[in-house]
Amino acid sequence: NLAHVAASLRQLAGARDAVVVPLDGTRGRSFGAVVECDEGVTAATLRARLASVLPPWAWPSEIEPVSALPRLPNGKPDRQACARLLAVRMAP
């Protein structure tokens, strides 16, 4: 459940908000997360913290920490922009 993963990410120390989106990659279908974080929080830090609250099969294949999530004019997170950020990260 992507919403459960996003909620778990939001509860981690140093994370303020998170968007989890499905991804299509060379290894098949998976999901990734863009996480709005405090300065100095890395993807490795988030993975280590996530390991204490979710089983390995529920971990995002890609995590992109950002200082601010891309947002729509109404203030909601821009899920399409988050998916594009993760696609760039996954590109060979």
Protein Blocks (a to p, Z undefined) as FASTA:
>chain_A
ZZlmmmmmmmpghiabdcddddddfkopcddddddddehiafklmmmmmmmmpcfklpcf
bdcddfbdcddfkopacfklmmmmmmmmmpZZ
